Amino acid sequence: MTTTQQAPRTYEVRTYGCAMNVHDSERLTGLLEGAGYVPGEPGNSDIVVFNTCAVRENADNKLYGNLGILNEKKMENPDILVAVGGCLAQKDRETIVKKAPWVDVVFGTHNIGSLPALLERARHNNEAQVEILEALETFPSDLPTKRDSTYSGMVSISVGCNNTCTFCIVPSLRGKEKDRRPGEILGEIEALVAEGVVEVTLLGQNVNTYGVEFGDKGAFAKLLRACGGIKGLERVRFTSPHPAAFTDDVIDAMAETHNVMPQLHMPLQSGSDKVLKDMRRSYRSERYLGILDRVRAQIPNAAITTDIIVGFPGETEDDFLETMRVVRESRFAAAYTYQYSKRLGTPAAEMADQIPKEVVQERYERLMALVNEVALQENQKQIGTQVEVLVAYEGRKDDATARMSGRTPENRLVHFEVPAGAETPRPGDMVTVVITQAAPYHLLADNQKNYSVRRTIAGDAWDRAEAAACALPSSDSGAKSAVSLGLPTMGQPKANQEHAGHSHH
């Protein structure tokens, strides 16, 4: 019997969908590495995991198209394993195995922790393993993780949702809201900061109902204030709140907590009260605008972003014009706009008065024009202001202009010039610049006179990760080798994260 050592098996995770899915993918990556797999070359790995989204139209077509390509690869190499997880898997478990019988593992949103065991079982038994739990086994954040960023982390505070919006499949896929205990959340944030993270985003399907499960209505505001006491944590963001449950104690906590950023993502969905009622969104446009007024009264520089659906069943021209009115009054820094698409299993898919595609398209284009116009006006107000930019990893790519990129406290994207001879910041460092030009979705800061760099613990963590990555020999497959010391490996963010909760379309 020979004892040649086998090369470790390689994996890749392909993510579609929202910030929750990106967060889940970080957990999946951590689990796979914990089980001894190493990152592979995209398109050339031993194990391919799809983390799917069921919210967008074409999500399933896209998945089955990609699975078809992998079927051809499996014919050449039967050892390739294919796993499908996430919301679409939770919804279409049987369909996936029927349509793509070559898939080895199907797992749901509630049991991402069992992926390594399911892969092993599929390999051993040589048959598809389908395991979908209806209840949550463990919080995503209780699982090991491998982050793509040294300076920024996402922390799950709740999963599931108690709302019943008629266009949304999330409640039936992720279940009723389950809240984590505040001590657990703060412990996880402190652990991230100890690794060099300076920015944390709190995640929940509906963050501001946090506490409903353990009977504390003020829990979310208290959690934000508690984040203010974590030494080294410079920026706190959260997504997404629901206007119906957004209370003044949260606005007070945002205004009074030094590291909670002046930025709010507040989904509107429609400006028409009739459409909001049909969507079963339990607020009306007047309440929505009132929240924005109260936020701006306390946080004048707050940048507010939103989600809007155009062409919901029964939407008239007058309803659409109401959405346009609310957009004008709201002065959004950015709006993520979607054309309504039927999701099977949602009440809206069964409604009469589905709007013809060409009408939806025409309204969508008018809305986009207005959204871009407002975003540009809001960005033009920033010209001449001095801002502190958290330098992003993506910012290294602009070699032609020597520009780097990062985000302001309001989460605006800034491309800035590093003056000749000045210090080049590391990802995670803070840079002070003056804004010189504006476009709808980014700002420029060129010809800087008072440019300065503030080195941070996140920049130090970047240096450590780079040193660790350089100290390890790379594997023959050309994949980036795993980094020791529990630090994340660095690589360009995954290009295939389809609108990771933030596309401008």
N, C-alpha and C positions, 0 to 999 in steps of 0.2 A: 504493500500500500504506500503510495507516494504521499509526502506531506508538504507539497508546494503550497505556499501561502497564497490564498486568493486575494486579488485586489478588492478593496471595499466597493460595494455597489453604490452607484451614483443615483442622484434623484434631481428632479426639478418640480417646483410648484408653480402652476399657472393660475393667477388670480383674476377673477372677474367680479365687478360689483363695488359694494360700498366700503366705507372705512371699517365696518365690523368684519367684512371679509378679509381685508388687508391684515387686520389684527389677528384673525383666525389663522391666516397663512403664516404669520410669524410664529404662531404656536406650532403649526404643523411642521414647519422647518426645524424648530427646536426639538420636537419629538423625534423626527427622522434622524437628526444628527446624534441625539441621545441614544438611538438604536444602532448607531454605527454606520449610517449611510453618509456619503459625502456629496457636496454639490457637484452636479454634472454640467456638461455643456448643453445649453438649450437645444432641443431637437435631437440630442444624442445621449440621453440618460437611460439607465436601467429601469428607473421607476418614474412615471409621470403622474402627478396628482393634479387634478382639476378642482379648484375651489370655486364653485359656481354661484351665480346670482339668478334669482327667478323674477326679478322686478322688471327688467328691461325686455322689450320686444326683441325677438331674434336671439335671446340668450340661448335658447335650446338649439336653434338652427346652427348657431356658431359652435356650440359644444359638439353636436353630432358631426358637423363638418370636420372638426379637429380630431374627433374619435375615429372617423373614417380614415384619415391620414395615418393614424397610429395603428390601425388594423393592418395596413400594408406593411408597416415596420415590423409588427408582431409576426407576420408571415415569414419575414426574413429571419427574425430573431425571436423565437417563442419565449425566451427568458424575460423579455420586457414585461413589466407589470404596470397596469393602468388602473388608477383609482379615481373615483368621482365623488366629491363631497360638497357640502354647502347647501344652499337653499333649494336649488333645482333637484339635488339628490333627495332632500327631505320630501319634496313634492312628488317627484316622478320616479320613485325607487324602482317599481316594476318595469315601467316603460324603458328605462335606461338599459336594463338587462335584456329586454325584448329587442329593442332597436340596435343595441350594440353588445351582442353576447360575448364579445371578446374582452369586455371590461372585467377586471379581476376583483375589484373591491368597490362597493357603494356604501358610503357612510353619511350620516346626517349632521345637522348643525349641533346636535346635543351630545355627540360622542366622538369628537375629533381625537380625544385621548386614546381611542382604541385603534387608530390607524396602523401603528407598527405591528400589533398583534394580528390584525386582519390581513395585512400583506403577507406575514409569515404563514398564516393559515392557508391563504390562497395558493401560495407557492407549494406548500406541503400537500394540500388536498387536490391541487390542480383543478379547482372549480371556483366559480364566483362566490365571494362572501358579501352578503348584503346585510348590513346591520344598521337599522334606523331606530333610534330611541325616541319615544314620545316625551320623555322628561330629561332634564339636564343632569348629566352624570357629575360633571365638575365644571367650575367656572373656567372659561378660556384662560383667564389670567393665572389660574393655579397651575397651569402646565408650563413646562420649560419653554423658553422662547429664544429665537435668534432674530435680532432686529437688523433692519437694513441701515439704520442710522445710529451713529454714536451719540448724537446730541438731542434726539427727539424720541419720545416713546408714547405709545397709546395704552391706556389703562381702562379696562372694562369695569363699569360700576354696576351695570344691570344688563340683563338680556331679556328678550321678549317684550311684549307690548300689550297693554290692556285696552287700547283703542280698537275701534272696528271700522276704520276708514274703508269706504266701499271699493277703492281702487287698489287696495294694498293686500298683498298675500303674506306679509311678515308675521302677523299674529298666528296664523295657522301653521307657519313653518318654524318659528322660533318660540312659540308658546306664550303663556302668560308671563307677565313681568316677574323676574326674580332679581332681588337686590343683594349685593354683597354687603358685608358688614363694613362700616366706615374704617375700623381699625385695620382690616385686611387691605383695603384700598390704600390707605395712607402708608402702611408697611411696604406695599409694592412700590409706591412712588419713592419712598425713602431708599429702597434698594436700587431703583433706577438712578437716582441722583448720586448714590455711592459709586455707580459705574461711570458717572460723567454726564448723565442726561441733564439738560437745563430746561427743556420744554416738554410738558406733558399734555396730552389731549385726553380728557375724560369721555368715555364712549358709552352711549346707551341708545336704545331705539327711541327712548323718550326720557332724557336725563332729568328733566325737572319734576317728574313724578317719583324720582328716587326717594325711597323711605316709605312708600305706600305699603310695602310688604311687612315692614316691622313697625308700622304705626307712628312714624314721625314725619309730619308734613313739612317741617322745616329742615329736613335732613340734607337736601342738596345745598342750600345756602350755608349750612354749618360746614359741609364738606369743603366748599370753596374757601371759606374762612380758614379752615384747618390747613389747607394747602399753603396759605400765607405764612404759616409758621415753619415750613420745611426749609431749612437753611440750604442754600445752593440752588433751589428751584426758582428759575427766573421767569418762566412763562407758563401760564396755565390757560388752556382753551377747553371747550367742551362742545359736543355735538351729539344729537340734535334735540333741542327743546321743542315743546308743543305750545303754541300760543294759548290754548285753553287753560293750561295749568301753570302758566308763567306768572309768578307772583313777585310783589315788590321786594320781599326779603332777599330774593335772588339778585335783583337790580342793586340793592344796597350792598350786598356782599361783593358784587362785581366792582362797584365804585370804591369800596373801602378796603379791598384786599390788593396789596401792591403788585402781586405777581399775576393776578387774573387780568387777562389782556382785554383792551377796549374793542372787542370784536364779538359779534353775535351772529350765529347762523340760525335764522328763524324761518322755517318753512311756511310760506303763505298758501301755496297750491292754487288758489284762485282769489280774485278780488270781488267776485260776485257772491252776495249772500245766498242767493238761490242755489248756485253751484256748490258752495260750501256745505249747505244743508244736504244736497244730494250726495256729496262726498262723505257725509256724516263727520264733518270736521266741526267740533262743538264750540266754535267761536265765529264772530262775524267781522267784516272788514273794519268796522269802527273800533272794535276791541283791539284788533291787530295794530292799527295805526296808533291807538292810545298807548300800547306797550312801547312802541318805538319812540313816541314822544317822551315817555317817562325815562326810558333808557338814555336818550340824548340830553334830557334835563340834567341828569347826574353825570353822564359821561359824554361831553359834547363832541369828542373826536371819535366816537364809536363808529366802526365800519360794520354795516349790517349786510349780510348776504342771505339769499333765500332760494327756495325751490318753487317752481311754478309749472303747472300742467295746463297745456292748451288743448282745447277740443274734447273736454270731458263730455260724456253723453248728455244731450239736452242743452249744451251751452249755446246761447243765442249770440248774435252780434252785440246786443246791449250788455249781456253778461261779460263778453270779452272786453268791451270798452270799460267796464268797471275794473277789470284786472289792470288795464292800461292806466286808469286813473290812480289806482292804489300804488302801482309801480312808480308813477311820477311823484306822488306824495312821499313815498318811502325812501327815495334817494338811495337805492341799493348800490353798494360797492361792486357787487357782482350778483347775478341771478343765474341759477342753473335751471334752464328751461327745457321741458320735455313735451313732446307730442304725446297725447294720451294713446296708450296702446292696451288692448284687451289682455288681461291676465286671466286665464281659465281658472275657475275656482273663486273668483272675486264677484261680489254682487254687481259691480259696475259693468262687467262683461255681459250680463243678462239684460241690462237696461235698454229700453226703447230709445229712439232718437240718437243712434250712433252717428257721429258727424262724418260726412264724406272726407276722404283723405285730402282732396285739393283745397277744401275750406280750412281744414286744420293747418295745412302747409302755409296757406296765405296768412292766416292769423299768426302763426309761429314766426313768420318772417317779419311781420309788423312789430311783434313783441321784441324780437331780437334787436331790431333797429333801435327801439326805444331803450332797451336795457343797455345796449352799447353806448348810446348817447349819454344816458345818465351816469354810467360808470366812468366815461371819459370826463364829464364835468366834475364828478367827485374827485377823480385823480388829479385834474388840473388844479384843484384847490391845494394840493400838496406841494406844488412847485414853490421853491424858496424855503420850504420848511426843513429843519434839521431832524433827522431820524436815526434811531439806532437799529441796525439791521443784523439779524441773526444769520450768519453766513451758512449757506446750504451747500451740500456736497455737489449738487447738480451744477453749481456755479463755476466749476473748473473747466467747462467745455468750450467757453468762448475765447479761443486762442487769438482769433483775428483782431479783436479789439482789446484784448487783455481785460475784459470785463469779468467780474464775478457776480454771483447772485445771492439773494437772501430775502428774508421777510421782515417787515416792520412789525411793531407791536400789534397793529391793526390787521396783520396778515397780508399786507399788500406786497406784491413781488417787486423787488428792486434789482436792476442790473447796474452795478457800480464799477467805476474805473478805479484801478489801484494806481495812484500817481507814481511816476517814475521815481525809483529810489525809496519809495515808502514800503513799510512792512506788508507782506502778503499774509492775510489772515488764514487760519485753518478752518475747515468746516466746524461750526459750533462756537467760533469766536464771534464777538460783537464788533461791528464797525459803525462809526458815526460819520454820516455823509449828509450833504444837502441835495435835495431833489432838484434836477434841472429841466426835466422833460416828462411828459405824461402821455400814455396811450390808454385805451380802455382797460387793459388787464395787466399792464406793468408800468413801472416808473423807471426813469434813467437818472443816474447821478454821475455826471462827467465833470472833468476839469475841477477836481476837488482842491480847495485851498486849506480847509481845516479838517482834513481827513484824519481820523485816529482809529487805532485798533485796541480793543480791550480783550486780552487773552482770558479764556474761561476754562473751567474744569472739563467742558466738553471738547475744547480744542486739545487739551492734554490727553483726553481719552482717544481722540483721533490719532495723535502721535503714537500712543501706545499700541493701538490697533495696527497702524502702518508698520511699526517696528516688528510686531509679532507676525504680521503677514509676510514681511520680508525675510524673517528668520526661518520660515518653514519652506522646505523644498516643495515645489508644485508637483502635483501628480501627473502621470503620463497623459491622462485624458485631456490635459489642458485646462481642467477645471481649477478654480481658485481653491487652494487648500484650506481646510478648516482652521480657524484661529483658536489657539489655546487660551487659557486664562478667562474663559467665559465671555470674551469680548466678541461683538459681532464681526463677521467678515465684511469688508466694504466692497461694494460693486455698484455699478450704476443701478438706480432703482429699476425694478422690473418694468420693462416697456409694455408688457401685456396686461398691466393692471387696468382693465377697461374702466375708464372714468371712476377712479377710486374715490367715489363719493364726490368728486370735484371736477366735472368737465363743464365747460361753458356752453354746452349744447342741450 
